[in-house]
């Protein structure tokens, strides 16, 4: 440790530097203001213009002198700071580094505070109520809705796939913390929708050309309409939710199993942006729903389909050299440009996490899915940055750091540690670093910053590099809640310590 004399010198230098900076710049601003004022008064005088030029040169020299003086004091201060100790008197390896994100072991209470901040924001901005769009009056009985009956607008859409992720995440937080407010959030909104489905279906049949707030529930037209919402509805039903949820669930799962386009081998596909395109996102928009349906009904066909999707997507889209997925694959395209978009890789990892969580260990596809999960986790660990985040394009260090993908990876890796799919010693520290990074992106209001907006598919880099970020990108909220919930479980089941200045799993 530094001596009292050195500490005193450092404090004195700091004071001198602050005073010099403040007084010098204040003097320079005042003189510049006076000179400008005089210039406006006597701008027509040649002699005065010459005097102005002289004074401006003088002030520039004074400014240069101030800067040099400040630099000298700063240099002295820096030199003194380096003299706090040497290799003999101080354990230099123990000096505190200037980390760019907190390098600490989080505690459950601090994680819960972050989650509560997000919860209060979402609970206040996603009202579970129908209103009349014209009068704005609350419609408490939706047994006979008309075309003016809508869900009250908030910051986010209650029937979107992003909110399917959020509903499931709320249930996860409730399980991890025992805080019933979180499960009530999902139950209240999903049951509101479920109970309204029969009446809005009748309205839709009568007025199919009019907008209907539950159209995606009544007649889904894409995996985005139904996959995440189906998985959340099944989880809510399994947690004691209303049997009315089954109407939604059956509509959703029927579309996934029989309505969505597939390749000849049964792989889920789209004709967008090109014919017979595989979107990596669609692993999440299908597999968790299939897995949850298998758990709910006990029917093996749902597990079989879920495993098939993971295996066949991976065969086409997983790069085994770098252990990352490409975002898109087109049947008629050769070669394939590979863009390793972060959130799409997150959807794939999350899909496998959801599947492994309920897939029976004796299922013939269990080992394949687990091996695939472990391979991707290994690839992601390699690309984590010093700030704890991952890049928008995982292998492009000049693309921006993205929050939603980082949160998804945090959840999946923490869950894998807790389930013993991954080694806690190897993956625990990076997982805590990732959570610490994510926590810095939850602002005081409870909004999640740094999330990429909804993203289509492209085969050029500019598209991904310049996708906007926005606090109203709904994709960030469910992942942050999931991450926090599983970090709490991780901290409950494992002990970490600062060992030789680094975060390590503490051996029992």
N, C-alpha and C positions, 0 to 999 in steps of 0.2 A: 504493500500500500504506500501511497505517496506521503511524504513527511508533512507536518503542519506548515513548514515554511513554503513548500511547493504549493500546497493548497491555498495559502494566503496570497502567493504571487499570482496564481491562476485567477482567483477572485478579483484581485486588483486589476489585472489585465482585462478581465471581462468588463469591469466597470469603466475603465478608461476607454476601451474600444466603443462601448455603447454611447458614452458621453461625446466622444469625438465624432462618431458617426452622426448622432442627432444634431449636435451644435453646428458641425461643418455643413451638413446638408441644409439645415434650417437657414444658415447665413447665406448660402448660395441661392436658395429659393427667394429670400427677401431681396437680395441685390438684383436678381433677375427680374423680379416683379417691378422694382423701382425703375430699373432701366427701361423696361417695356412701357411703363406708364409715361416716362419722360419722352420716349420715342413718339408716342401718339400725340403728345402736346406740341412738339417742335420738329415734326417730321420734315418740314420744308427747308430747314437750315442746313447748308452744306457743311459748315463748321461743326454743327451739332452732330451731323451724320458721321463725320470723321471721329468725333468724340465717342459716339456710340460704338463704333468699330473698335476703338482702343479699349473701351471698358469691357466689351464682350471678350476680347482677347485676354484681358486681365482676368476676367471671371473664369474663363476656360483654364487658364494657368492655375488659378486658385483651386478649381475643381480637381485638376490633375494632382495638385499637391496634397489635397485632402485624401484622395484615393490612395496615393502612395503612402501617406502616413497611416491610413487604416490598414493597408496591406502589411506595413512594417509591424504594427501592433499585433495583427492577426498572426503573422509569422512567428513573432515572439511567443504569443500564447500557444500556438501549435507546438513550437519547439519545447516549451515548458511542459506541455501535456505529454510529450514523448519522454520527458525526463522524470515522470512519476516513478519509474523504477527501471531496472535493467534485468538482465537474465539471472543475476545473482540475487537481487533483492525482492523481485516480484515474480509470481507464477504467471508469465505473460499469456500462456494458453488459456487462462481463466478470465482474461479481460472480456468485458461484455461487448459483443459485436453489435453493429448497427443494422439489425434485421429490418427488412422492409415491411414485414407483417409480424405480429406478435409471435415470438418463439417461446411459447409457454405450454404447459399441460393444462387444458381447460378443465373446469370443474362443472359438475352437473348444474349448479345454480346459475352459473354464468350462461350456460347453453340455454337453459330454460328461459332466462330473461330475453334472450334473442328471439326465441320461439314465441314468447308472449307478445313481443312487440309486433311480430308479423301477424299473429292471431288477431290482435285488437284492430289492426288496420283492415284486415280482410273481413272480419265480422261486421265492421261498421260500413264497409263499402260494397258488400254483396248481399243486399237485403233479400230474405226469403219470402217474397210476397208478390202477388199479382195485383196489377192496377189497371184502371181504364186509361188508355193512352191519351184520350182527349181531355177527360175531366181530372185526371191524376188521382181519382178516388181509389181507395183500396178495395179490391174485390175479394171479399173473405170467403165467398162460396163460388167455386168454379164448376159447379155441376152443370151449368148452362152458359158457357162463355160465348162471347160474340167476337167479331174480328177486331174489336178494339181492346180485347183483354190480352195483356202482355205481362211478362215478368218485369218487375220494377227495375229500370236500368241502374246499374252500379258501375264500378270500375272494371268488372270482369263478367264474362258470360257463364251462367250457371250450368249450361249443357255442353260446354266445349270439352275437347279432349284434355286441354291443359287443366281444366277444373276436375276432370276425372282423376288426374294425378293428385290434385290438391285434396280431394275428398279422401283418397286412400292415405295420403300423408297425414291428414288430421286424425284418422283412426290410429295410425302408427304412433303419433305423439301421445294420444290418450293411453295406448298400451304401455308406452315407455314411462310415462309420468304419473298415470292415474288421474289426470286432469280431465274430468268428464266434459268440460266445455268443448274440447276438441272433437270428441265423438259426436256430441250433440250438434255441432256445426254441420257435419256431413249428414247425419240422420235427418235433421230438420229440412235441409234443402233437397236431398234426394227423395225423401218421402213426400214432400210438397209436389215435386214433379210427378212421382209415380201415381199419387192419388188423382192428379189432374189428367193423366194420359187418356183414360176412356172418353172423357168429355171432349178433349181437344182432338181426339181421333175422329169423333163424330163430326166435329166442326170442320176438320180437314177434308173429310169425305164430301161434305156439302159445299165447301168453298176451297177447292184445291189450288186455285190461282192466287188466293190471298195469303199474305204472310202469316205464319203460324209459329208462336214462340217454341213449340215443342215438335216442329217438323222433323228435326234430326233424331228425336226419340221415337217418333211414330213411324217414320219412313227413312231410315238411314240410307245414304247414298255413297258412302265411302267409309273406309276403316277409321278415318279421323272422327267420324260421327259416333262411333260406337265402342271401339276397343277399350279405351281407358275408362269410359263411363260404365261399361259393362263390368269390368273388374272391380271398380269401386262399389257398384251396386251389389255385387255378390258378396264382397267383404262386409258391407253394411248389413245385408240379410243374415249372413253367418254370425254377425255380432249382435243379433237380436232385433234387427230392423223389421219393418212391416212386411207382411207377405205380399203387399201391393207392388213391391219392388220386382217381383217375379215377372210381371207383365213387361217391364222394361228389359229385364235380363233376357227373356226369351226372344224378344224382337232383335236385340243386339246380336246375340249369339247365332241366331239363324242367318243373319246377314253375313257374319264372319265365315260361317261354315259353308253356306250355299250361295250367297249373293255376290260376294266379292270376286272379281276376275282372278283367274289363276293360270299359270303356265301348264303345259301338258303333264308335267310331273307333280302338279298340285301346289307349286310354290305361289304364294300370294303376289299379285302383280297389279300394275296400273298401265293405262295407255297415256300416261303423262309423265314427263314432257314428250316422250317418244313411245311408240308402240311396244308393249311388253317390257316395261321398265320395272325393276325392283328398287324400292326405296328402303334403305336401311331402317328408317323411322318405323316402317310397317311391322317390324318385329315387335316393337312395343305396342303398336295399335292392334295387335292380334294375340300374341302369345300369352300375356297375363290374363286376358279374358278366357282363353281356352283353358289355361291352367286352373283358374279359379272355378270354372265350370266343372272341370274334372274333379276338383276337391268337393264341390257342392253335391254333385250327382253320383260320384263314384264311377262314372262311365269312362273307361280307358280310352275311348276314341278321341276324347278331347286332349288327353295327355299325348297320345300318338301324334295328333296333328301339330300340337305345339312343338314337340321335339323335331318333327319333320321340318317345320319352318326354320328352326335354329340351324339345323344341319345343312339344309339346302341353300339358305341364304349365305351361310358361312363358306360353303364350297365355292360359291361364285364371287364373294365379296371380301373375304378376309385375306389380307396379305400376310403370309406366314413369315416373311423376312423381317417385317417390322411389327408384327402382331397388332395391326390396326385394321379397321374396316374402311373401305371406300364408301362414299355416300350413296352413289347410284350405279346401277348396272343395267345395260340395255341389251336385250337378246341379240339384236342385229348389229351391234357395235363391236368393232375390233380394230385396234386395241382399245382398252378402256382407260381414259384419263382418270387418275386416282386423286380424289380430294377427300382427305381424312378429316371431315368436319366433326368438330368436337361433340356437339349435342347429338348428332346421329349415332356416334359411337356410344354416347351415354344411353340412348334409347335401347341399343343392342344389349349393353351390359345390364341395364335395368330389366329388360325382358328375361334374360337368363336368370337374374337374381329372383325375380318373381316365380319363374318356373321351378327352379331348384328348391325354393322354399316349400312347395307343396307336392312336387313330383315324388312318388314313392321311390325309395332307394333301390328297390328291386326291379324298377322299370328298365327294359333293355336299353333305353336311350340315356339313362341317367349319367353314366360315365362319360359319354360323348359330350353332353351339355356341360358337365363339370370341367372337363379338360379344355373345352372351348372358352369357358369363363376364365379359367386360370391363365390361359394363353393371352387373352386380351388384357387381363389385369397386369400381367408382366409387361406388356407393351406400354400400357398407360403409365406405369411406374417410371419407365425410362423417360417419358416426355414431361413429367411434372416439372414446373419451373421453381426457381429459388423463392418465389413469392407464394408458393403453395398452389397457385392456379395452373390451369392448362390453357393453351392458346386456342383461338377460334379454329384455326387449322392446326391440328396437333403437332405436325412436324414442320411448321413454318413459324420460326421464332419472331418474325416481324409482323405477324398477325396479332390482333389484340387478345388480351386475357379475358376469358369469358366465364361468367358466374354460374349459369344454369348447368352447364356440363360439369364444372368443378363440383357443384353440389351433388349431382347425380353420382359421380365417381366416389365422392365421400361416403354417400349412403351405401352404395353397393359394396365397397371395400370394407367398410365397417361391418356391414351385415355378414359378409363372407368370413371375416375374422371371428365374429360371434358364433357363426355356424360351423367354424373350423374348416371352411373350404380354402382359406388362405392362412399362412403362417403369421401369427400376431407379432412376432419379433421383427419380421421383415416388412410387414405392411402397416403395423400400428403407428409408428412415428410419422410416416408420410400421410396417413389418414388424418391424424391430429393437425398436422400442418395445413392440410386442405381445409379442414373445418375452420381453423383460425383465419384463413384467407376469406372463406365465405362469410364469416361473421362480420368482417370489415365492410361488407357490401350491403348490410341491412342498415338503412338510415334511421334517423330518430323517429320518423313517422311509422316505420315498419315496412317501408317499401324496399324491394330488392333491386339493387343497382347493377349495371354491367351485364344485363341479359340481352342476348341477341334476339331480335324480333323473329316472327315466323319466317321460315326460309324454304324456298323451293329448291329445285335441283339445277345445277349448272355444270358445264364442262370447261370452265375457265376460272382462273384464280380470283380475278377482280370481284366477281359476284360474291364470294365468301369474305374476302378481305374487307369489303365496304358495307356489309350488312349493318344497319343501324342497331344501336342498343337503346333500351327504353325501360323505365320503371313500370310501364304498363304492358310490357311483354309478359304475358301470363305464365310463360314457361318457367320462370324462376321460382315461383312461390311453393309449389308442391315439392320440388327437389330440395329447397332449403329446409322445409319442415321435415322431410324424410331424413335428410342428413343429420339435423339436430337430434331427432328421435333416436337414431341408431348410434350416434356418438354418445348419448346418455347411456344406452345399453352397453356400449363398449367400455365406458368408464365404470359402470357397475360391475362388470365381469372381469376387468383387467386392471392392474395397477401399473402406472407408468411413473418414472422418476427421471430427474436430471442426473445423468451419470457422466462425469467428465465433460460437463457443459452441454451434453446432447440429450435429447429425449430418447429414452430406452424403455422397453418393457421390463418390468421388475419381475425377476424370477420368484416363484412362490417357494 
